[in-house]
Amino acid sequence: MDRFKLIPAVYLVIRDGDRILMLQRKNTGYRDGDFSLPAGHVDGGETLTAAAAREAAEELGIMVDSDNLRLAYVMHRRSEVPDNADERVDFYFEVSSWQGEASNMEPEKCSALEWFDVTDLPGNTVPTVRKALEAIAAGEPYGDDGWKVS
């Protein structure tokens, strides 16, 4: 029997007033065309905050110090793919400040980088990201997704 696996990922919530920075996914095989937050998997031997800072540099070209990251929300979720038993834990970090100007550093994976009013997200926002942003706005620290059997 295979050992249980849990896939951790970090998400960056970067704000400019009431606006939030989102990217449009492209050529990834997962929700291409939908808007999400800058994010990525945590590498082995890497802390969550180090992963968040790495993703900020890789995807946006900005430098984020771990002292400027605040854990805002955690989501435990199941894969959206039928018959896939993967479980994921997503850690959403609010970024209080950064150095540099955000730009699309991965045009092969991202077709757009845009600011949206947090109360008026695009209709094609990744559903779990939308749910997390709504929970953060409501001050909820934890949620889950995909566990209900219909």
Contact map, one row per residue, 1 for C-alpha under 8 A:
111000000000000000000000000000000000000000000000000000000000000000000000000000000000000000000000000000000000000000000000000000000000000000000000000000
111100000000000000000000000000000000000000000000000000000000000000000000000000000000000000000000000000000000000000000000000000000000000000000000000000
111110000000000000000000000000000000000000000000000000000000000000000000000000000000000000000000000000000000000000000000000000000000000000000000000000
011111000000000000000000000000000000000000000000000000000000000000000000000000000000000000000000000000000000000000000000000000000000000000000000000000
001111100000000000000000000000000000000000000000000000000000000000000000000000000000011000000000000000000000000000000000000000000000000000000000000000
000111110000000000000000000000000000000000000000000000000000000000000000000000000000011110000000000000000000000000000000000000000000000000000000000000
000011111000000000000000000000000000000010000000000000000000000000000000000000000000011110000000000000000000000000000000000000000000000000000000000000
000001111100000000000000000000000000000011000000000000000000000000000000000000000000000111100000000000000000000000000000000000000000000000000000000000
000000111110000000000000000000000000001111000000000000000000000000000000000000000000000111100000000000000000000000000000000000000000000000000000000000
000000011111000000000000000000000000001111000001001100000000000000000000000000000000000001111000000000000000000000000000000000000000000000000000000000
000000001111100000000000000000000000111100000000000100000000000000000000000000000000000001111000000000000000000000000000000000000000000000000000000000
000000000111110000000000000000000000111000000000000100010000000000000000000000000000000000011110000000000000000000000000000000000000000000000000000000
000000000011111000011000000000000000110000000000000000000000000000000000000000000000000000011110000000000000000000000000000000000000000000000000000000
000000000001111100011000000000000000000000000000000000000000000000000000000000000000000000000111000000000000000000000000000000000000000000000000000000
000000000000111111111000000000000000000000000000000000000000000000000000000000000000000000000011000000000000000000000000000000000000000000000000000000
000000000000011111111000000000000000000000000000000000000000000000000000000000000000000000000000000000000000000000000000000000000000000000000000000000
000000000000001111100000000000000000000000000000000000000000000000000000000000000000000000000000000000000000000000000000000000000000000000000000000000
000000000000001111110000000000000000000000000000000000000000000000000000000000000000000000000000000000000000000000001100000000000000000000000000000000
000000000000001111111000000000000000000000000000000000000000000000000000000000000000000000000000000000000000000000111100000000000000000000000000000000
000000000000111101111100000000000000000000000000000000000000000000000000000000000000000000000000000000000000000000111100000000000000000000000000000000
000000000000111100111110000000000000100000000000000000000000000000000000000000000000000000000000000000000000000011110000000000000000000000000000000000
000000000000000000011111000000000011110000000000000000000000000000000000000000000000000000000000000000000000000011110000000000000000000000000000000000
000000000000000000001111100000000011110000000000000000000000000000000000000000000000000000000000000000000000011111000000000000000000000000000000000000
000000000000000000000111110000011111000000000000000000000000000000000000000000000000000000000000000000000000011110000000000000000000000000000000000000
000000000000000000000011111101111111000000000000000000000000000000000000000000000000000000000000000000000000111100000000000000000000000000000000000000
000000000000000000000001111110011000000000000000000000000000000000000000000000000000000000000000000000000001111000000000000000000000000000000000000000
000000000000000000000000111110010000000000000000000000000000000000000000000000000000000000000000000000000001110000000000000000000000000000000000000000
000000000000000000000000111111110000000000000000000000000000000000000000000000000000000000000000000000000000100000000000000000000000000000000000000000
000000000000000000000000011111110000000000000000000000000000000000000000000000000000000000000000000000000000000000000000000000000000000000000000000000
000000000000000000000000100111110000000000000000000000000000000000000000000000000000000000000000000000000000000000000000000000000000000000000000000000
000000000000000000000000100111111100000000000000000000000000000000000000000000000000000000000000000000000000000000000000000001000000000000000000000000
000000000000000000000001111111111100000000000000000000000000000000000000000000000000000000000000000000000000000000000000000000000000000000000000000000
000000000000000000000001110000111110000000000000000000000000000000000000000000000000000000000000000000000000001000000000000100000000000000000000000000
000000000000000000000001100000111111000000000000000000000000000000000000000000000000000000000000000000000000000000000000000111000000000000000000000000
000000000000000000000111100000001111100000000000000000000000000000000000000000000000000000000000000000000000000000000000010111000000000000000000000000
000000000000000000000111100000000111110000000000000000000000000000000000000000000000000000000000000000000000000000000000000011001000000000000000000000
000000000011100000001110000000000011111000000000000000000000000000000000000000000000000000000000000000000000000000000000000000001000000000000000000000
000000000011100000000110000000000001111100000000000000110011000000000000000000000000000000000000000000000000000000000000000000000000000000000000000000
000000001111000000000000000000000000111110000000000100100000000000000000000000000000000000000000000000000000000000000000000000000000000000000000000000
000000001110000000000000000000000000011111000000001100100000000000000000000000000000000000000000000000000000000000000000000000000000000000000000000000
000000111100000000000000000000000000001111100000001000000000000000000000000000000000000000000000000000000000000000000000000000000000000000000000000000
000000011100000000000000000000000000000111110111001000000000000000000000000000000000000000000000000000000000000000000000000000000000000000000000000000
000000000000000000000000000000000000000011111100001000000000000000000000000000000000000000000000000000000000000000000000000000000000000000000000000000
000000000000000000000000000000000000000001111100000000000000000000000000000000000000000000000000000000000000000000000000000000000000000000000000000000
000000000000000000000000000000000000000000111110000000000000000000000000000000000000000000000000000000000000000000000000000000000000000000000000000000
000000000000000000000000000000000000000001111111011000000000000000000000000000000000000000000000000000000000000000000000000000000000000000000000000000
000000000000000000000000000000000000000001001111111000000000000000000000000000000000000000000000000000000000000000000000000000000000000000000000000000
000000000100000000000000000000000000000001000111111100000000000000000000000000000000000000100000000000000000000000000000000000000000000000000000000000
000000000000000000000000000000000000000000000011111110000000000001001000000000000000000000000000000000000000000000000000000000000000000000000000000000
000000000000000000000000000000000000000000000111111111000000000001000000000000000000000000000000000000000000000000000000000000000000000000000000000000
000000000100000000000000000000000000000111100111111111100000000000000000000000000000000000000000000000000000000000000000000000000000000000000000000000
000000000111000000000000000000000000001100000001111111110000000000000000000000000000000000001000000000000000000000000000000000000000000000000000000000
000000000000000000000000000000000000000000000000111111111000001111000000000000000000000000000000000000000000000000000000000000000000000000000000000000
000000000000000000000000000000000000000000000000011111111100000000000000000000000000000000000000000000000000000000000000000000000000000000000000000000
000000000000000000000000000000000000011100000000001111111111000000000000000000000000000000000000000000000000000000000000000000000000000000000000000000
000000000001000000000000000000000000010000000000000111111111111100000000000000000000000000000000000000000000000000000000000000000000000000000000000000
000000000000000000000000000000000000000000000000000011111111111100000000000000000000000000000000000000000000000000000000000000000000000000000000000000
000000000000000000000000000000000000000000000000000001111111100000000000000000000000000000000000000000001100000000000000000000000000000000000000000000
000000000000000000000000000000000000010000000000000000111111100000000000000000000000000000000000000000111100000000000000000000000000000000000000000000
000000000000000000000000000000000000010000000000000000111111110000000000000000000000000000000000000011111000000000000000000000000000000000000000000000
000000000000000000000000000000000000000000000000000000011111111000000000000000000000000000000000000111111000000000000000000000000000000000000000000000
000000000000000000000000000000000000000000000000000000011001111100000000000000000000000000000000011111000000000000000000000000000000000000000000000000
000000000000000000000000000000000000000000000000000010011000111110000000000000000000000000000000011100000000000000000000000000000000000000000000000000
000000000000000000000000000000000000000000000000000010011000011111011000000000000000000000000010111000000000000000000000000000000000000000000000000000
000000000000000000000000000000000000000000000000000010000000001111111000000000000000000000000000010000000000000000000000000000000000000000000000000000
000000000000000000000000000000000000000000000000110010000000000111111000000000000000000000000000000000000000000000000000000000000000000000000000000000
000000000000000000000000000000000000000000000000000000000000000011111100000000000000000000000000000000000000000000000000000000000000000000000000000000
000000000000000000000000000000000000000000000000000000000000000111111100000000000000000000000011110000000000000000000000000000000000000000000000000000
000000000000000000000000000000000000000000000000100000000000000111111110000000000000000000001111000000000000000000000000000000000000000000000000000000
000000000000000000000000000000000000000000000000000000000000000000111111000000000000000000001111000000000000000000000000000000000000000000000000000000
000000000000000000000000000000000000000000000000000000000000000000001111110000000000000000111100000000000000000000000000000000000000000000000000000000
000000000000000000000000000000000000000000000000000000000000000000000111110000000000000000111100000000000000000000000000000000000000000100001000000000
000000000000000000000000000000000000000000000000000000000000000000000011111000000000000000111000000000000000000000000000000000000001001100011110000000
000000000000000000000000000000000000000000000000000000000000000000000011111100000000000011110000000000000000000000000000000000000000000000001110000000
000000000000000000000000000000000000000000000000000000000000000000000000111110000000000111100000000000000000000000000000000000000001000000000111100000
000000000000000000000000000000000000000000000000000000000000000000000000011111000000001111000000000000000000000000000000000000000000000000000011100000
000000000000000000000000000000000000000000000000000000000000000000000000001111100000001111000000000000000000000000000000000000000000000000000001111000
000000000000000000000000000000000000000000000000000000000000000000000000000111110000111100000000000000000000000000000000000000000000000000000000111000
000000000000000000000000000000000000000000000000000000000000000000000000000011111101111100000000000000000000000000000000000000000000000000000000010000
000000000000000000000000000000000000000000000000000000000000000000000000000001111101000000000000000000000000000000000000000000000000000000000000010000
000000000000000000000000000000000000000000000000000000000000000000000000000000111111000000000000000000000000000000000000000000000000000000000000000000
000000000000000000000000000000000000000000000000000000000000000000000000000000111111000000000000000000000000000000000000000000000000000000000000000000
000000000000000000000000000000000000000000000000000000000000000000000000000000001111100000000000000000000000000000000000000000000000000000000000000000
000000000000000000000000000000000000000000000000000000000000000000000000000000111111110000000000000000000000000000000000000000000000000000000000000000
000000000000000000000000000000000000000000000000000000000000000000000000000001100011111000000000000000000000000000000000000000000000000000000000000000
000011100000000000000000000000000000000000000000000000000000000000000000000001100001111100000000000000000000000000000000000000000000000000000000000000
000011100000000000000000000000000000000000000000000000000000000000000000000111100000111110000000000000000000000000000000000000000000000000000000000000
000001111000000000000000000000000000000000000000000000000000000000000000001111100000011111000000000000000000000000000000000000000000000000000000000000
000001111000000000000000000000000000000000000000000000000000000000000000011110000000001111100000000000000000000000000000000000000000000000000000000000
000000011110000000000000000000000000000000000000000000000000000000000000011110000000000111110000000000000000000000000000000000000000000000000000000000
000000011110000000000000000000000000000000000001000000000000000000000011111000000000000011111000000000000000000000000000000000000000000000000000000000
000000000111100000000000000000000000000000000000000000000000000000000011110000000000000001111100000000000000000000000000000000000001000000000000000000
000000000111100000000000000000000000000000000000000100000000000000001111100000000000000000111110000000000000000000000000000000000000000000000000000000
000000000001110000000000000000000000000000000000000000000000000000001111000000000000000000011111000000000000000000000000000000000000000000000000000000
000000000001111000000000000000000000000000000000000000000000000100011100000000000000000000001111110000000000000000000000000000000000000000000000000000
000000000000011000000000000000000000000000000000000000000000000000011100000000000000000000000111110000000000000000000000000000000000000000000000000000
000000000000000000000000000000000000000000000000000000000000000100010000000000000000000000000011111000000000000000000000000000000000000000000000000000
000000000000000000000000000000000000000000000000000000000000011110010000000000000000000000000011111100000000000000000000000000000000000000000000000000
000000000000000000000000000000000000000000000000000000000000011100000000000000000000000000000000111110000000000000000000000000000000000000000000000000
000000000000000000000000000000000000000000000000000000000000111000000000000000000000000000000000011111000000000000000000000000000000000000000000000000
000000000000000000000000000000000000000000000000000000000001110000000000000000000000000000000000001111100000000000000000000000000000000000000000000000
000000000000000000000000000000000000000000000000000000000001110000000000000000000000000000000000000111110000000000000000000000000000000000000000000000
000000000000000000000000000000000000000000000000000000000011100000000000000000000000000000000000000011111000000010000000000000000000000000000000000000
000000000000000000000000000000000000000000000000000000000011100000000000000000000000000000000000000001111110010110000000000000000000000000000000000000
000000000000000000000000000000000000000000000000000000000111100000000000000000000000000000000000000000111110000000000000000000000000000000000000000000
000000000000000000000000000000000000000000000000000000000110000000000000000000000000000000000000000000011111110000000000000000000000000000000000000000
000000000000000000000000000000000000000000000000000000000000000000000000000000000000000000000000000000011111111000000000000000000000000000000000000000
000000000000000000000000011000000000000000000000000000000000000000000000000000000000000000000000000000000111111000000000000000000000000000000000000000
000000000000000000000000111100000000000000000000000000000000000000000000000000000000000000000000000000000111111000000000000000000000000000000000000000
000000000000000000000011111000000000000000000000000000000000000000000000000000000000000000000000000000010111111110000000000000000000000000000000000000
000000000000000000000011110000001000000000000000000000000000000000000000000000000000000000000000000000000011111110000000000000000000000000000000000000
000000000000000000000011100000000000000000000000000000000000000000000000000000000000000000000000000000010000011111000000000000000000000000000000000000
000000000000000000001111000000000000000000000000000000000000000000000000000000000000000000000000000000110000011111100000000000000000000000000000000000
000000000000000000001110000000000000000000000000000000000000000000000000000000000000000000000000000000000000000111110000000000000000000000000000000000
000000000000000000111100000000000000000000000000000000000000000000000000000000000000000000000000000000000000000011111000000000000000000000000000000000
000000000000000000111100000000000000000000000000000000000000000000000000000000000000000000000000000000000000000001111101110000000000000000000000000000
000000000000000001110000000000000000000000000000000000000000000000000000000000000000000000000000000000000000000000111111100000000000000000000000000000
000000000000000001110000000000000000000000000000000000000000000000000000000000000000000000000000000000000000000000011111100000000000100000000000000000
000000000000000000000000000000000000000000000000000000000000000000000000000000000000000000000000000000000000000000001111100000000000000000000000000000
000000000000000000000000000000000000000000000000000000000000000000000000000000000000000000000000000000000000000000011111110000000000000000000000000000
000000000000000000000000000000000000000000000000000000000000000000000000000000000000000000000000000000000000000000011111111010000100000000000000000000
000000000000000000000000000000000010000000000000000000000000000000000000000000000000000000000000000000000000000000010001111110000000000000000000000000
000000000000000000000000000000000000000000000000000000000000000000000000000000000000000000000000000000000000000000000000111110000000000000000000000000
000000000000000000000000000000001110000000000000000000000000000000000000000000000000000000000000000000000000000000000000011111000000000000000000000000
000000000000000000000000000000000111000000000000000000000000000000000000000000000000000000000000000000000000000000000000111111101100000000000000000000
000000000000000000000000000000100111000000000000000000000000000000000000000000000000000000000000000000000000000000000000000111111100000000000000000000
000000000000000000000000000000000000000000000000000000000000000000000000000000000000000000000000000000000000000000000000000011111110000000000000000000
000000000000000000000000000000000000000000000000000000000000000000000000000000000000000000000000000000000000000000000000000001111111000000000000100000
000000000000000000000000000000000001100000000000000000000000000000000000000000000000000000000000000000000000000000000000000011111111100000000000000000
000000000000000000000000000000000000000000000000000000000000000000000000000000000000000000000000000000000000000000000000100011111111110000000000000000
000000000000000000000000000000000000000000000000000000000000000000000000000000000000000000000000000000000000000000000000000000111111111000000000000000
000000000000000000000000000000000000000000000000000000000000000000000000101000000000000000010000000000000000000000000000000000011111111100000010000000
000000000000000000000000000000000000000000000000000000000000000000000000000000000000000000000000000000000000000000000100000000001111111110000000000000
000000000000000000000000000000000000000000000000000000000000000000000000000000000000000000000000000000000000000000000000000000000111111111000000000000
000000000000000000000000000000000000000000000000000000000000000000000000100000000000000000000000000000000000000000000000000000000011111111111110000000
000000000000000000000000000000000000000000000000000000000000000000000001100000000000000000000000000000000000000000000000000000000001111111111000000000
000000000000000000000000000000000000000000000000000000000000000000000000000000000000000000000000000000000000000000000000000000000000111111110000000000
000000000000000000000000000000000000000000000000000000000000000000000000000000000000000000000000000000000000000000000000000000000000011111110000000000
000000000000000000000000000000000000000000000000000000000000000000000000000000000000000000000000000000000000000000000000000000000000001111111000000000
000000000000000000000000000000000000000000000000000000000000000000000000100000000000000000000000000000000000000000000000000000000000001111111110000000
000000000000000000000000000000000000000000000000000000000000000000000001110000000000000000000000000000000000000000000000000000000000001100111110000000
000000000000000000000000000000000000000000000000000000000000000000000000111000000000000000000000000000000000000000000000000000000000001000011111000000
000000000000000000000000000000000000000000000000000000000000000000000000111100000000000000000000000000000000000000000000000000000001001000011111100000
000000000000000000000000000000000000000000000000000000000000000000000000001110000000000000000000000000000000000000000000000000000000000000000111111000
000000000000000000000000000000000000000000000000000000000000000000000000001111000000000000000000000000000000000000000000000000010000000000000011111100
000000000000000000000000000000000000000000000000000000000000000000000000000011110000000000000000000000000000000000000000000000000000000000000001111100
000000000000000000000000000000000000000000000000000000000000000000000000000011000000000000000000000000000000000000000000000000000000000000000001111110
000000000000000000000000000000000000000000000000000000000000000000000000000000000000000000000000000000000000000000000000000000000000000000000000111111
000000000000000000000000000000000000000000000000000000000000000000000000000000000000000000000000000000000000000000000000000000000000000000000000001111
000000000000000000000000000000000000000000000000000000000000000000000000000000000000000000000000000000000000000000000000000000000000000000000000000111
